[in-house]
Amino acid sequence: NDLNITAKKVVNIGEIGSMAKLDIDTDRLENNGALLFGNNDENKLTIKENTQNTGIINSLGKLEINTQDFENKGQIASIKDLKINSKNFTNNEDSLIFSNENVKFDLKNDFLNKGEIYSGKNIDIKALGAVTNNTATISAQNNIDINAKKITNIGKVEKKNPTIERKSALDSDTNITEKQREEAKKYFQELVNRKNNEKGIENPGRYTEGSYLFKDFKAEWIEKVKSNDVSKLSYITADNNISLTSKEDILNEEGNILANNDITITAPKVINRNSTRDVDIKIGWKAPIYEVTYTEGHDYGGEHEGHNGSGGGGHSSTSPVGTEEYIGKTTQTIGADKASKIAAGKNLTINAQKVGNGFKDNETNDIKNKNTVINKVNLAENNVNIDNVNLNRKKIEDKKVIDTKDYIFIPKGDKGLFKINKNESNKPGFSYLIETNIKYIDKSMFLGSDYFFKRIGFNPDKNIRLLGDSFYETRLINRAVLEGTGRRYLGAYKSDKEQMQALYDNAVSEQEDLNLSMGIALTKEQIARLKKDIIWYVEEEVKGQKVLVPKVYLTRNTLSKLKDNTISLEAGENLNITANEISNAGDITAKKVDLKIDNLVNKSSSENLATINADNINIEAKKSLSNIGSTIKANENIKISANKVENISTHHINTNIVEIKKDNFENAASIEAGNNIEIKAKKSYKYGC
């Protein structure tokens, strides 16, 4: 029967429910138990005051929640559509918003997600204020549509002490700038001035007996920084399309925005970047100190080596009396281990005034705002070789395996999308350490160990503990592939499920050829003989239990195709950007790239190459295209039209000796195509290559 509750206050520490319609209308709600709505399309929860849910709200039918400020610290799950209307909405850590069908939010102010929002169909979020996905997941099996004043998808960086070691300054790739050299020179000059003052010398110089001076100085060593920072990414993912519309900025920082089909983004400013920080480092300078010996000469004048030309003659010489050291300071910018991405399986379309890929917000047009004289070496006041960012990138090539243990996420509490299975079975077969916490999820959407073990006929005579069920393993494997390699998929796969099936099927064929043993990691010899990428189960200890953990082993062929894991805008088919300005310090890649802008700056840092890659590239710049130490490359054709085109290779400049030393080009700028290149420009500049 239907159940209708109208009250000033509802306090629930047990269960309140109906198998049919449940309608609750209250001023205040304290739910620490379970509210169970039945199989009805008119279930309603109306709360007139601010609410905090720490319990469970489940519905077999459609559910509509109307409230003021709502903070979810528990679970809200519906088999059918879930609609939430509120002023402000917060979904906290380890908390869940779930619908097997559609999830819709309509907010008068702000939306903050720090937990999990999952839909079997569509997610629609409309907010008059800001929408923030903070180290969290918003995931839909179909479409995601977010419309807000501001949209932020931001992860979290765990700052760890960097590894710092001294390197020879002559061999260092860290900038030693003219400014830092002048600081060292000033220190040594002031030092000899003090020495001369202490000695009572009023006019020190090379012709004054007893004067101290330094003739030259140089940097002996400089500290090199290796980042150890680790990032936990934030995710917005859809199996179909994503649409993001913002009246102000859209920021993706330490995050991934991924759609199997199309992504459409509309905002004044779109920034895709990783978080960075500056670390103080030291530079060791040394200068030999000399003392002057001056001897009066004979009675002749004129200019002559060793004489002062005054008519009386004289001889000046110096002898070393010691070496002084100056410890200078500078900073090195470091980042974490993973790359932010906006990636569409089909088409990525961005309409904005400014687009930044890999730049800090205040750097979106820094080439034009700093020292605007662009020549072979001078592009910024203190970074003459282009900004250098040291990243904590893992080398998959060295291991030839994606160690999924690095990506295992352990659920906390019992109200999130996953939970720890505390029951240990002694029955022959399989059990899972981590299980899906929602019984409504259609498990046929995912593939896991059960599929693989049936394929190979593995029927244990004892209980085998596995890391997770099919949903958990699908998420683990696909995130490990993305975060570990920088590629959405290892092959031409169209979905997470398709990739999982291919890796399992590959393992079936490789098992017999390589004599693989369940629970045992592959040897170097077995990895070298792999013909296909596979998933294989290896016994590991997780939360004090021995479980079989899926690992991904890669072939030499796959490894050879891996690029640097860089910040990227990606599309499987077409990538279209219409903007006033684009600043790219990462990777822009698609089958076809079409950029319509006023200004484009494609700028590398010394360690991280900025690239625009596609089969065909079309760039229409009303004003300028600046390709600075970077690559624009098409497998087929490139077409560029601009008022001004600059193709500038960058030098590494080091002031380790008295005069500035210009080494070979640090990053060569290139515009290249497999077939045709067409460039129309009123002005063109080509420096260094």
C-alpha positions as CSV (number, residue, x, y, z in Angstrom):
1,N,0.0,0.0,0.0
2,D,1.0,3.7,-0.4
3,L,2.5,5.4,2.5
4,N,2.3,9.2,3.0
5,I,4.2,10.9,5.9
6,T,3.7,14.6,6.7
7,A,5.6,15.9,9.8
8,K,7.5,18.8,11.2
9,K,10.5,16.4,11.8
10,V,11.3,12.9,10.7
11,V,14.0,11.0,12.6
12,N,14.9,7.6,11.2
13,I,17.5,5.2,12.7
14,G,15.8,2.0,11.4
15,E,13.7,1.5,8.2
16,I,10.8,3.4,6.8
17,G,9.5,2.0,3.5
18,S,6.7,1.0,1.2
19,M,6.6,-1.5,-1.6
20,A,4.3,0.9,-3.4
21,K,4.4,4.7,-3.3
22,L,6.2,6.5,-0.5
23,D,5.7,10.3,-0.1
24,I,7.5,12.1,2.8
25,D,6.9,15.8,3.4
26,T,8.8,17.3,6.3
27,D,10.4,20.4,7.6
28,R,13.5,18.5,8.9
29,L,14.9,15.0,8.2
30,E,17.5,13.1,10.1
31,N,18.2,9.8,8.3
32,N,20.7,7.5,9.8
33,G,18.8,4.4,8.8
34,A,17.1,3.4,5.5
35,L,14.3,5.1,3.6
36,L,12.9,2.6,1.1
37,F,10.7,3.9,-1.6
38,G,8.6,1.4,-3.6
39,N,8.0,0.6,-7.2
40,N,6.1,3.7,-8.1
41,D,6.8,6.6,-10.5
42,E,5.6,9.3,-8.1
43,N,7.8,8.7,-5.0
44,K,8.7,12.0,-3.4
45,L,10.9,13.3,-0.6
46,T,10.3,16.9,0.3
47,I,12.4,18.6,3.0
48,K,11.9,22.3,3.7
49,E,15.1,22.9,5.6
50,N,18.7,22.0,5.1
51,T,19.5,18.3,5.2
52,Q,22.3,15.9,5.9
53,N,21.8,12.3,4.9
54,T,24.1,9.7,6.6
55,G,22.0,6.7,5.9
56,I,20.5,5.0,2.9
57,I,17.8,6.3,0.5
58,N,16.7,3.6,-2.0
59,S,13.9,3.5,-4.5
60,L,12.5,0.7,-6.7
61,G,10.7,3.3,-8.8
62,K,11.3,6.9,-9.8
63,L,12.3,9.2,-7.0
64,E,12.1,13.0,-6.7
65,I,13.9,14.8,-3.9
66,N,13.1,18.5,-3.2
67,T,15.1,20.3,-0.5
68,Q,17.2,23.4,0.4
69,D,20.9,22.6,1.0
70,F,21.5,18.9,0.9
71,E,24.6,17.1,2.0
72,N,24.9,13.4,1.3
73,K,27.2,11.4,3.5
74,G,25.5,8.1,2.7
75,Q,23.8,6.5,-0.3
76,I,21.0,7.6,-2.6
77,A,20.1,4.9,-5.1
78,S,17.2,4.3,-7.5
79,I,16.4,1.6,-10.0
80,K,14.5,4.2,-12.1
81,D,15.0,7.9,-12.6
82,L,16.4,10.0,-9.8
83,K,15.7,13.8,-9.7
84,I,17.1,16.1,-7.1
85,N,16.1,19.8,-6.8
86,S,18.0,21.8,-4.2
87,K,19.7,25.1,-3.5
88,N,23.2,23.6,-2.9
89,F,24.1,20.0,-3.2
90,T,27.2,18.2,-1.8
91,N,28.0,14.5,-2.3
92,N,30.8,13.7,0.2
93,E,33.7,11.3,0.1
94,D,32.8,7.6,0.0
95,S,29.2,8.6,-0.7
96,L,27.1,7.5,-3.7
97,I,24.4,8.9,-5.9
98,F,23.1,6.1,-8.2
99,S,20.4,5.4,-10.7
100,N,20.1,2.5,-13.1
101,E,18.4,4.9,-15.4
102,N,18.7,8.7,-15.4
103,V,20.1,11.1,-12.8
104,K,19.0,14.8,-12.9
105,F,20.1,17.7,-10.7
106,D,18.5,21.1,-10.8
107,L,20.3,23.5,-8.5
108,K,19.8,27.2,-7.6
109,N,23.4,27.6,-6.5
110,D,26.3,25.2,-6.3
111,F,27.0,21.5,-6.9
112,L,30.0,19.7,-5.3
113,N,30.8,16.1,-5.8
114,K,33.6,14.4,-3.7
115,G,32.3,10.9,-4.0
116,E,30.6,8.9,-6.8
117,I,27.7,9.7,-9.1
118,Y,26.7,6.9,-11.4
119,S,24.0,6.5,-14.0
120,G,22.9,3.5,-16.1
121,K,21.7,6.0,-18.7
122,N,22.1,9.8,-18.5
123,I,23.3,12.4,-16.1
124,D,22.0,15.9,-16.4
125,I,23.3,18.6,-14.0
126,K,22.0,22.2,-14.2
127,A,23.3,24.8,-11.7
128,L,23.0,28.5,-11.5
129,G,26.3,28.5,-9.6
130,A,29.4,26.3,-9.8
131,V,29.7,22.6,-10.6
132,T,32.8,21.0,-9.0
133,N,33.9,17.4,-9.3
134,N,36.7,17.2,-6.7
135,T,38.8,14.1,-6.7
136,A,35.6,12.2,-7.6
137,T,33.8,10.4,-10.3
138,I,30.8,11.3,-12.5
139,S,30.0,8.3,-14.8
140,A,27.2,7.5,-17.2
141,Q,26.5,4.6,-19.4
142,N,25.0,7.0,-22.0
143,N,25.2,10.8,-21.9
144,I,26.4,13.5,-19.5
145,D,25.1,17.1,-19.8
146,I,26.4,19.8,-17.4
147,N,25.3,23.4,-17.6
148,A,26.6,25.8,-15.0
149,K,28.1,29.2,-14.2
150,K,31.5,27.5,-13.8
151,I,32.6,23.9,-14.2
152,T,35.7,22.4,-12.5
153,N,37.0,18.8,-12.7
154,I,39.9,18.8,-10.3
155,G,42.0,16.0,-8.7
156,K,44.4,16.0,-5.8
157,V,48.2,15.9,-5.7
158,E,50.0,14.2,-2.8
159,K,53.1,16.2,-2.4
160,K,56.1,14.1,-1.5
161,N,59.7,15.2,-0.9
162,P,61.4,15.4,-4.3
163,T,64.7,13.6,-4.9
164,I,67.4,16.3,-5.2
165,E,71.0,15.6,-6.2
166,R,73.9,17.7,-7.3
167,K,74.9,17.7,-11.0
168,S,77.8,19.3,-12.8
169,A,76.6,22.7,-14.0
170,L,78.2,22.2,-17.4
171,D,76.1,19.1,-18.0
172,S,72.9,20.3,-16.4
173,D,69.8,20.9,-18.5
174,T,68.5,23.3,-15.8
175,N,68.6,26.9,-16.7
176,I,71.3,29.1,-15.2
177,T,70.2,32.5,-16.3
178,E,72.0,35.8,-16.7
179,K,70.1,37.1,-13.7
180,Q,71.4,34.4,-11.5
181,R,74.9,34.9,-12.9
182,E,74.7,38.6,-12.0
183,E,73.6,37.8,-8.5
184,A,76.7,35.6,-8.1
185,K,79.0,38.3,-9.6
186,K,77.5,40.9,-7.2
187,Y,78.3,38.6,-4.2
188,F,81.9,38.0,-5.2
189,Q,82.4,41.7,-5.9
190,E,81.1,42.7,-2.5
191,L,83.2,40.0,-0.9
192,V,86.5,41.4,-2.4
193,N,85.4,44.9,-1.5
194,R,85.0,43.9,2.1
195,K,88.5,42.3,2.1
196,N,90.0,45.5,0.6
197,N,88.2,47.7,3.1
198,E,89.5,45.5,6.0
199,K,93.0,45.9,4.6
200,G,92.6,49.7,4.4
201,I,93.0,49.9,0.6
202,E,91.1,53.0,-0.6
203,N,91.5,52.6,-4.4
204,P,91.7,48.8,-5.1
205,G,92.6,47.7,-8.5
206,R,95.1,45.8,-10.6
207,Y,97.7,48.6,-10.1
208,T,97.3,48.9,-6.3
209,E,99.6,46.8,-4.3
210,G,97.9,44.3,-2.0
211,S,94.5,44.7,-3.7
212,Y,92.1,41.7,-3.8
213,L,90.2,40.9,-6.9
214,F,88.5,38.1,-8.8
215,K,89.0,37.6,-12.5
216,D,86.4,35.0,-13.3
217,F,83.9,32.8,-11.7
218,K,81.6,29.9,-12.7
219,A,78.9,27.6,-11.5
220,E,80.4,24.3,-10.4
221,W,77.2,22.4,-9.6
222,I,73.4,22.8,-9.6
223,E,70.8,20.7,-7.9
224,K,68.6,18.5,-10.1
225,V,65.1,17.7,-8.9
226,K,63.1,14.5,-9.6
227,S,59.5,14.8,-8.7
228,N,57.9,12.1,-6.5
229,D,54.4,13.8,-6.4
230,V,51.5,11.4,-6.9
231,S,48.2,12.5,-8.4
232,K,44.7,11.1,-7.7
233,L,42.7,12.1,-10.8
234,S,39.1,13.2,-11.0
235,Y,36.9,11.6,-13.6
236,I,33.9,12.6,-15.8
237,T,33.2,9.7,-18.1
238,A,30.4,8.8,-20.5
239,D,30.0,5.8,-22.8
240,N,28.2,8.0,-25.3
241,N,28.5,11.8,-25.3
242,I,29.5,14.6,-23.0
243,S,28.3,18.2,-23.2
244,L,29.8,20.9,-21.0
245,T,28.4,24.5,-21.1
246,S,29.7,27.2,-18.7
247,K,29.1,31.0,-18.5
248,E,32.6,31.4,-17.0
249,D,35.6,29.0,-17.0
250,I,35.9,25.3,-17.5
251,L,38.9,23.9,-15.7
252,N,40.2,20.3,-16.0
253,E,43.2,20.0,-13.6
254,E,44.5,16.6,-12.6
255,G,41.5,15.1,-14.2
256,N,40.1,13.1,-17.1
257,I,37.0,14.0,-19.2
258,L,36.3,11.0,-21.4
259,A,33.6,10.1,-23.8
260,N,33.4,7.1,-26.1
261,N,31.7,9.2,-28.8
262,D,31.5,13.1,-28.8
263,I,32.5,15.8,-26.4
264,T,31.2,19.4,-26.9
265,I,32.5,22.2,-24.7
266,T,31.3,25.8,-24.7
267,A,32.8,28.4,-22.4
268,P,34.7,31.7,-22.4
269,K,37.8,30.0,-21.2
270,V,38.7,26.3,-21.3
271,I,41.8,25.1,-19.4
272,N,43.2,21.6,-19.4
273,R,46.3,21.3,-17.2
274,N,48.2,19.6,-14.5
275,S,49.0,21.1,-11.2
276,T,52.6,22.2,-10.7
277,R,54.6,23.7,-7.9
278,D,58.0,25.3,-7.5
279,V,60.8,23.7,-5.5
280,D,63.8,25.7,-4.2
281,I,67.2,24.5,-5.5
282,K,70.7,25.6,-5.0
283,I,73.5,26.6,-7.4
284,G,77.1,26.4,-6.3
285,W,79.4,29.1,-7.7
286,K,83.1,29.4,-7.2
287,A,85.5,32.2,-7.8
288,P,89.3,32.2,-7.4
289,I,90.5,35.3,-5.3
290,Y,93.8,37.0,-6.4
291,E,96.1,39.4,-4.6
292,V,97.8,42.2,-6.6
293,T,101.6,42.7,-6.6
294,Y,102.7,45.9,-8.1
295,T,106.3,46.8,-8.9
296,E,107.4,50.3,-10.0
297,G,109.0,50.2,-13.4
298,H,111.8,52.2,-15.2
299,D,111.5,55.7,-16.5
300,Y,109.7,55.2,-19.8
301,G,106.1,55.7,-20.8
302,G,103.7,54.7,-23.4
303,E,101.4,51.8,-23.7
304,H,103.2,48.5,-23.1
305,E,102.1,45.2,-21.7
306,G,102.8,45.1,-18.0
307,H,103.1,48.8,-17.7
308,N,100.7,51.5,-16.7
309,G,101.6,53.9,-19.5
310,S,102.1,56.9,-17.1
311,G,105.6,57.6,-18.0
312,G,107.1,56.0,-14.9
313,G,106.4,52.4,-15.9
314,G,105.3,49.7,-13.6
315,H,104.5,46.0,-13.5
316,S,101.3,44.4,-12.1
317,S,100.9,40.7,-11.4
318,T,98.4,38.6,-9.4
319,S,98.7,35.4,-7.5
320,P,95.9,33.2,-6.2
321,V,95.2,33.3,-2.5
322,G,92.2,31.2,-2.2
323,T,88.7,30.2,-3.6
324,E,85.4,31.5,-2.4
325,E,82.0,29.9,-2.8
326,Y,78.6,31.4,-3.2
327,I,75.4,29.3,-2.9
328,G,72.8,30.8,-5.1
329,K,69.1,29.9,-5.3
330,T,66.6,29.3,-8.0
331,T,63.5,27.2,-8.4
332,Q,62.5,24.2,-10.4
333,T,58.9,23.5,-11.4
334,I,57.7,20.0,-10.8
335,G,54.5,18.1,-11.5
336,A,52.9,14.8,-10.6
337,D,52.8,11.3,-12.2
338,K,49.6,11.5,-14.3
339,A,48.4,13.6,-17.2
340,S,45.1,15.5,-17.5
341,K,43.1,14.6,-20.6
342,I,40.0,15.6,-22.5
343,A,39.5,12.7,-24.9
344,A,36.6,11.8,-27.2
345,G,36.3,8.5,-29.1
346,K,34.8,10.4,-32.0
347,N,34.6,14.2,-32.1
348,L,35.9,16.9,-29.7
349,T,34.4,20.3,-30.3
350,I,35.5,23.4,-28.3
351,N,34.0,26.9,-28.6
352,A,35.7,29.4,-26.4
353,Q,37.6,32.7,-26.3
354,K,40.7,31.2,-24.7
355,V,41.9,27.6,-24.7
356,G,44.9,26.4,-22.7
357,N,46.3,22.9,-22.9
358,G,49.1,22.3,-20.4
359,F,49.5,26.0,-19.3
360,K,48.9,27.6,-16.0
361,D,46.0,29.9,-16.0
362,N,48.1,33.1,-16.1
363,E,50.3,31.7,-18.9
364,T,47.6,31.3,-21.5
365,N,49.2,34.0,-23.5
366,D,52.6,34.6,-21.8
367,I,54.6,34.8,-25.0
368,K,52.8,38.0,-25.8
369,N,52.7,39.4,-22.3
370,K,56.3,39.0,-21.1
371,N,59.4,40.0,-23.1
372,T,57.8,40.3,-26.6
373,V,61.1,40.3,-28.5
374,I,61.0,36.8,-29.9
375,N,64.4,35.7,-31.3
376,K,66.5,32.6,-31.2
377,V,66.9,32.5,-27.5
378,N,65.1,35.2,-25.6
379,L,61.4,34.3,-25.0
380,A,61.0,35.2,-21.3
381,E,62.8,37.2,-18.7
382,N,64.2,34.3,-16.6
383,N,63.5,31.3,-18.8
384,V,65.6,31.7,-21.9
385,N,65.4,28.1,-22.9
386,I,61.6,27.8,-22.4
387,D,60.0,26.8,-19.1
388,N,61.2,23.4,-17.8
389,V,58.7,21.3,-15.9
390,N,60.0,18.1,-14.2
391,L,57.3,15.5,-14.0
392,N,57.0,12.2,-12.0
393,R,56.4,10.0,-15.1
394,K,56.6,6.2,-14.7
395,K,58.4,4.3,-17.3
396,I,56.2,1.5,-18.5
397,E,58.8,0.6,-21.1
398,D,61.2,-0.5,-18.4
399,K,58.8,-3.0,-16.8
400,K,56.7,-4.0,-19.8
401,V,53.8,-4.4,-17.4
402,I,51.2,-2.1,-16.0
403,D,51.3,-2.9,-12.3
404,T,47.6,-2.5,-11.4
405,K,48.6,-2.7,-7.7
406,D,49.6,1.0,-8.0
407,Y,46.0,1.8,-9.0
408,I,44.0,-0.3,-6.5
409,F,41.4,1.8,-4.7
410,I,40.2,0.4,-1.4
411,P,36.6,1.4,-0.6
412,K,35.8,2.9,2.8
413,G,32.5,2.4,4.6
414,D,29.5,0.6,3.3
415,K,27.6,3.2,1.4
416,G,29.8,3.8,-1.7
417,L,29.8,2.1,-5.1
418,F,32.1,-0.6,-3.8
419,K,32.5,-2.3,-0.5
420,I,34.9,-4.7,1.2
421,N,33.6,-8.3,1.4
422,K,34.4,-9.4,4.9
423,N,33.0,-12.9,4.5
424,E,35.6,-15.5,3.7
425,S,34.3,-18.7,2.1
426,N,35.8,-22.2,2.4
427,K,33.8,-23.6,-0.5
428,P,35.6,-24.4,-3.8
429,G,35.2,-21.7,-6.3
430,F,35.8,-17.9,-6.2
431,S,35.1,-15.1,-3.9
432,Y,35.9,-11.3,-4.1
433,L,37.7,-9.1,-1.7
434,I,36.0,-6.0,-3.2
435,E,32.4,-6.1,-4.5
436,T,29.9,-3.8,-6.1
437,N,27.7,-2.4,-3.4
438,I,24.6,-1.8,-5.5
439,K,22.6,-4.8,-6.5
440,Y,20.7,-2.9,-9.2
441,I,23.8,-2.7,-11.5
442,D,23.6,-4.8,-14.7
443,K,26.8,-6.9,-14.4
444,S,26.4,-8.1,-18.0
445,M,27.8,-4.6,-19.0
446,F,31.2,-5.7,-17.6
447,L,33.7,-8.5,-18.0
448,G,36.0,-9.8,-15.3
449,S,37.7,-12.9,-14.0
450,D,34.6,-15.1,-14.2
451,Y,34.6,-14.7,-18.0
452,F,38.3,-15.5,-18.3
453,F,38.3,-18.5,-16.0
454,K,35.4,-20.0,-17.9
455,R,37.4,-19.6,-21.1
456,I,40.5,-21.4,-19.8
457,G,38.4,-24.0,-17.8
458,F,39.9,-23.0,-14.4
459,N,37.8,-24.7,-11.7
460,P,39.7,-24.7,-8.4
461,D,39.1,-27.4,-5.8
462,K,39.4,-24.7,-3.1
463,N,38.3,-21.2,-2.6
464,I,40.3,-18.7,-4.6
465,R,40.1,-15.1,-3.4
466,L,40.1,-12.5,-6.2
467,L,40.7,-8.8,-5.9
468,G,37.3,-7.6,-7.3
469,D,34.2,-8.5,-9.2
470,S,33.7,-7.7,-12.9
471,F,32.6,-4.1,-12.4
472,Y,35.5,-3.3,-10.1
473,E,38.1,-5.0,-12.3
474,T,36.8,-3.3,-15.4
475,R,37.3,0.1,-13.8
476,L,40.7,-0.9,-12.3
477,I,42.1,-2.2,-15.6
478,N,40.9,0.6,-17.8
479,R,42.1,3.4,-15.4
480,A,45.5,1.7,-15.0
481,V,45.9,1.5,-18.8
482,L,44.9,5.2,-19.2
483,E,46.9,6.6,-16.3
484,G,49.9,4.2,-16.9
485,T,50.3,4.7,-20.7
486,G,48.4,7.9,-21.5
487,R,46.3,6.0,-24.0
488,R,42.6,5.5,-23.6
489,Y,42.8,2.1,-25.0
490,L,45.7,-0.2,-26.0
491,G,44.2,-0.9,-29.4
492,A,41.4,0.2,-31.7
493,Y,38.8,-0.6,-29.0
494,K,35.6,1.3,-28.7
495,S,34.7,0.6,-25.1
496,D,36.0,-0.6,-21.8
497,K,34.2,-3.9,-22.2
498,E,35.7,-4.4,-25.7
499,Q,39.2,-3.9,-24.4
500,M,38.7,-6.2,-21.4
501,Q,37.4,-9.0,-23.7
502,A,40.3,-8.6,-26.1
503,L,42.9,-8.8,-23.3
504,Y,41.3,-11.9,-21.8
505,D,40.9,-13.6,-25.2
506,N,44.6,-12.8,-25.9
507,A,45.6,-14.4,-22.6
508,V,43.7,-17.6,-23.5
509,S,45.9,-18.1,-26.6
510,E,49.1,-17.0,-24.9
511,Q,48.6,-19.2,-21.9
512,E,49.3,-22.4,-23.8
513,D,52.1,-21.0,-26.0
514,L,54.0,-19.6,-23.1
515,N,53.1,-22.2,-20.4
516,L,51.7,-19.5,-18.1
517,S,50.9,-20.5,-14.5
518,M,47.9,-19.0,-12.6
519,G,49.0,-16.7,-9.8
520,I,52.6,-16.5,-11.0
521,A,54.0,-13.4,-12.7
522,L,55.4,-13.7,-16.1
523,T,59.2,-14.0,-16.5
524,K,61.3,-11.6,-18.6
525,E,61.6,-14.4,-21.2
526,Q,57.8,-14.9,-21.3
527,I,57.2,-11.2,-21.6
528,A,59.7,-11.0,-24.5
529,R,57.8,-13.7,-26.4
530,L,54.3,-12.2,-26.0
531,K,52.6,-11.7,-29.3
532,K,49.5,-10.0,-27.8
533,D,48.8,-7.7,-24.8
534,I,47.2,-9.8,-22.1
535,I,45.6,-9.7,-18.6
536,W,47.1,-12.3,-16.3
537,Y,46.3,-12.9,-12.6
538,V,49.2,-12.7,-10.1
539,E,49.0,-13.5,-6.4
540,E,49.5,-10.4,-4.3
541,E,48.7,-9.3,-0.7
542,V,46.0,-6.7,-0.4
543,K,44.6,-5.6,3.0
544,G,46.4,-8.5,4.6
545,Q,44.8,-11.1,2.4
546,K,46.3,-13.1,-0.5
547,V,44.3,-12.4,-3.6
548,L,44.7,-12.8,-7.4
549,V,45.3,-9.4,-8.9
550,P,44.9,-8.7,-12.7
551,K,48.1,-7.4,-14.3
552,V,48.4,-6.1,-17.9
553,Y,51.5,-7.3,-19.8
554,L,52.4,-5.4,-23.0
555,T,54.1,-6.6,-26.2
556,R,57.1,-4.9,-27.7
557,N,54.9,-3.7,-30.5
558,T,52.6,-1.9,-28.1
559,L,55.5,-0.5,-26.2
560,S,57.0,0.9,-29.4
561,K,53.8,2.9,-30.1
562,L,53.5,4.5,-26.6
563,K,54.2,8.2,-26.6
564,D,55.1,10.3,-23.6
565,N,52.1,10.5,-21.2
566,T,51.4,14.2,-21.7
567,I,48.5,16.6,-21.1
568,S,46.2,16.2,-24.1
569,L,43.2,17.1,-26.1
570,E,42.3,14.0,-28.1
571,A,39.7,12.8,-30.6
572,G,39.3,9.6,-32.4
573,E,38.0,11.4,-35.5
574,N,37.6,15.2,-35.6
575,L,39.0,17.8,-33.2
576,N,37.5,21.3,-33.8
577,I,38.4,24.4,-31.8
578,T,37.1,27.8,-32.4
579,A,38.7,30.4,-30.1
580,N,40.4,33.8,-30.0
581,E,43.5,32.2,-28.4
582,I,45.0,28.7,-28.1
583,S,48.0,28.1,-25.9
584,N,49.3,24.5,-26.3
585,A,52.1,23.0,-24.2
586,G,50.8,19.4,-24.4
587,D,49.4,17.2,-27.2
588,I,46.5,17.9,-29.6
589,T,45.7,14.9,-31.6
590,A,43.0,13.5,-33.8
591,K,42.4,12.1,-37.3
592,K,41.5,15.6,-38.4
593,V,42.4,18.8,-36.5
594,D,40.6,22.0,-37.5
595,L,41.6,25.2,-35.5
596,K,40.0,28.5,-36.2
597,I,41.6,31.2,-34.0
598,D,43.1,34.7,-33.8
599,N,46.4,33.5,-32.2
600,L,47.9,30.1,-31.7
601,V,51.0,29.5,-29.5
602,N,52.3,25.9,-29.7
603,K,55.2,26.0,-27.1
604,S,57.3,23.2,-25.7
605,S,59.1,23.0,-22.3
606,S,62.5,21.5,-22.5
607,E,61.4,18.1,-21.3
608,N,57.9,18.0,-22.6
609,L,57.3,18.5,-26.3
610,A,54.2,20.3,-27.5
611,T,52.6,18.6,-30.5
612,I,49.7,18.9,-32.9
613,N,49.3,15.6,-34.6
614,A,46.7,14.4,-37.1
615,D,46.2,12.8,-40.5
616,N,45.1,16.2,-41.8
617,I,45.5,19.6,-40.1
618,N,43.8,22.9,-41.0
619,I,44.8,26.0,-39.1
620,E,43.2,29.4,-39.8
621,A,44.8,32.1,-37.6
622,K,43.5,35.7,-38.2
623,K,46.7,37.1,-36.5
624,S,49.6,34.8,-35.6
625,L,50.8,31.2,-35.3
626,S,53.9,30.7,-33.1
627,N,55.4,27.2,-33.2
628,I,58.1,27.4,-30.6
629,G,60.3,24.4,-30.1
630,S,57.3,22.3,-31.0
631,T,55.9,20.0,-33.7
632,I,53.0,20.3,-36.1
633,K,52.8,17.1,-38.0
634,A,50.3,15.6,-40.4
635,N,50.4,12.1,-41.9
636,E,48.8,13.5,-45.0
637,N,48.2,17.3,-45.5
638,I,48.7,20.6,-43.6
639,K,47.0,23.8,-44.5
640,I,47.9,27.0,-42.6
641,S,46.7,30.5,-43.2
642,A,47.8,33.4,-40.9
643,N,48.9,37.0,-40.9
644,K,52.2,35.9,-39.3
645,V,53.8,32.4,-38.9
646,E,56.8,31.9,-36.6
647,N,58.6,28.6,-36.6
648,I,61.2,28.9,-33.8
649,S,63.7,26.4,-32.5
650,T,64.9,27.0,-29.0
651,H,68.4,27.1,-27.6
652,H,69.5,25.9,-24.2
653,I,71.5,28.8,-22.7
654,N,73.9,28.2,-19.8
655,T,75.9,30.9,-18.1
656,N,78.4,28.5,-16.5
657,I,81.3,30.3,-18.0
658,V,82.1,34.0,-18.2
659,E,80.4,34.4,-21.6
660,I,77.0,33.0,-22.3
661,K,77.2,29.5,-23.8
662,K,74.7,28.6,-26.5
663,D,74.4,24.9,-26.9
664,N,72.8,23.0,-29.8
665,F,69.1,23.5,-30.2
666,E,67.1,22.2,-27.3
667,N,63.8,21.7,-29.1
668,A,63.7,22.0,-32.9
669,A,60.5,23.5,-34.3
670,S,59.0,21.6,-37.2
671,I,56.0,21.8,-39.5
672,E,55.9,18.6,-41.5
673,A,53.4,16.5,-43.6
674,G,53.4,13.1,-45.4
675,N,52.0,14.7,-48.5
676,N,51.4,18.5,-48.9
677,I,52.0,21.6,-46.8
678,E,50.3,24.8,-47.8
679,I,51.2,28.0,-45.8
680,K,49.7,31.4,-46.6
681,A,51.1,34.2,-44.5
682,K,51.9,37.9,-44.9
683,K,54.9,37.5,-42.6
684,S,56.9,34.3,-41.8
685,Y,59.9,33.8,-39.5
686,K,62.0,30.7,-39.3
687,Y,64.7,30.5,-36.6
688,G,67.1,27.7,-36.2
689,C,65.6,25.1,-38.4
